[in-house]
Amino acid sequence: WCNFFFSSPLFPELVPSIMSNMLNPDAIFSNNEMSLSDIEIYGFDYDYTLVFYSKHLHTLIFNAARDLLINEHRYPAEIRKYDYDPNFAIRGLHYDVHRALLMKIDAFHYIQLGTVYRGLSVVPDEEVIAMYDGSHVPLEQMSDFYGKSSHGNTMKQFMDIFSLPEMTLLSCVNEYFLKNNIDYEPVHLYKDVKDSIRDVHIKGIMYRAIEADIEKYICYAEQTRAVLAKLADHGKKMFLITNSPSSFVDKGMKFIVGKDWRDLFDVVIVQADKPNFFNDKRRPFRKVNERGVLLWDKIHKLQKGQIYKQGNLYEFLKLTGWRGSKVLYFGDHIYSDLADLTLKHGWRTGAIIPELRSEIKIMNTEKYIQTMTWLQTLTGLLEHMQVHRDPDSQMILEEWKKERKEMREMNRNFFNAQFGSLFRTDENPTYFLRRLSRFADIYMASLSCLLNYEPDYTFYPRRTPLQHELPGWSGQLCTGTFRIPFLQDAVQIK
């Protein structure tokens, strides 16, 4: 059927029209209308916002956490045979702590079948359906509002870019225990891996390694300085709030921006302990001197050129007066960076999603467009021809269903062989995208995308028709980009 379609008169009409309307990987995408002319203050996270890291960093985190499991948690030394695979996991996945299963869940809490992994092996659909009595995960089993596994919840969602090594390590150790028929408690494994990943940060292992070989781990780019300089030239105030330590941030910013980087920022806060920074009213700010020593002075004003540690947002607002929608804060973590700011404090938010650029480039390829064109066409044909109950029609429908499933798997493989796209399951948005849409006014692949827009630019979200609006918009079955043939067109495809 696919070959018939590609050689039919319909195909030459559809694909070129889509190819001529490519998505820009360097564009900024809007969930909510926002004008930059209203923004007076720009705030930034540090890791994966102002600075990007090379592929070597996740290997470093994986190896260091693996060694901590062996040396401090007494795990078998044989797990050293597992190396970090950068192509295994994607962000936004859920992990069933009690069943030791890694999976992709959509915006409606449905598991995407074919993306459930026990160790490094996919779990058959029939087994998943039997375990979960279907493919739906009830709300009470999901992570809470901020993606944490608390109050007895069995699902942990991984939203941080730094969590990619954690998911891979969990899967590798699970794989080792399963392959060697070792009886183990999945909850203990989850906690031990989580603690090991945490210790790579807390014990300074990651920070020391990056500072010792900064050119290996930090992707140097002039765009970060260019963005900050452009904002400064237009009289914008800027601040930095990060969980990373002072000396680490200072060395990184000197590398990517220059020795005078502090001159660009009105306020710099390190080791903020986000998201607690946005909620805990008790912790006061402390000054950090040039040697990294904490001072005991009472803070009456946040001074330019000075670095502060800890603190809380309520004190920050009191000392700066920077409130409401005139503030735009950028971060890569949907929960820790953005959720509280938009829901509780009325700041505008921008999400940095590095994976966006590579996914858009894939979506712009002719092969992807061909596959999606036929996949959508098959869906339309199935919808319209299901009313025909004669044996011949039913046989064709079954063939189409089988082919549709194969095309969905092909589509998933364009992005990640195990889990597919960060933003979509087969048809629905992912749980990750649902949170992104709720907590981010705008989103983009990197801050450099701001260079493509004037400082008074207004972002307008595209009005996409709701399902019940489709007939009124098109008068024919459509997908928002290209039309799907009616039944009479199916004759041509045959």
C-alpha angles and dihedrals in degrees: 000000000000092000090049089052096049091051094044126102089250097064098062088054096051109042101047091051089054094043090055091058102056123172117245111236089204095053126113114234123210131217093172132026110262134164119210088210086074093053115095101160128045122198129190143195114219112221113068090355109064093009131038126200132220125244089263093073097068090048088052093050092046094049094045093049091045090054091049089053089054100039102036105022095039097236117163113283089225091079086077087081088074115088128194113273110202090194098057108079138028130202122269097041123141125229122207100218096198097043096037092230127147115205149156118246128192131225091272095054094257120140114235103235113230092036100079112110130191104192105321096329128089117243115232115253092239091057092048091051091049093049096048097032087242127345101289121107112209118235094245090060095051126091114274125259094290097045097256125136101236141133091040095306112157099206125077118192118211109214102154122092086223088061093072092085089045094056091046093049092049090052094047095050091045088051092052094051092046095047091050096043092239115164109228142158110248092206091058091048092051092050094045093050091045091051092047093052089047091051092054085066102032096047090050096242093132095041094050093048093051094045090049093053106018096162091057096052107030119068102223115218132163091214094085092058090042091055093048092045092050092052092046091050089056093052098254120155116229137196139179126218115179140156091221121102125262102250092045093052092044094054093044094049092047087054098048101029109018141256091292094057094121090061088069095057128071093197132018120190123181133186087021094160095225131223088029088055089068095049112028111086096183107072115087124208122262128202119237115209127214091273092052094254118146114237126213097220118131109246114233096159137018103235128206113250093024124109119221131195132211114344126133138257095249091058089043091056091046093052097042105028089219102148142155133355096343087078122079117189125192126205142146099226111081094203107030096040108030116017101075094040095057098036102040108020106032096234119149113245137210123195121211108213109177092184090064095078096054093044092052091049089055091048089054094058119106092231092057092046091050091051094047092045092055093040091055091044091053090050091052093048092050091050094051101038098045088092090070108091102178116117095250093052092046090051090052091047091054090050090051092049091052092048091046090056090050091049091051090054089048090051091051091052091058088072111022124350093220105035110009123210125008090225107041142041115200093302110342132072114262123250085251092057092047090058092042090054091049101046105032124068090193134007136195143163095255142346089261087077087074088070089071093061135067117240091249096049118135119217114215119191112230113253103235114188118253116235093260090048097057098093091050092051101045114013086218137056109284141162099214092263108042136007125253117226120257120232092273089058090056088072089063091049090053 
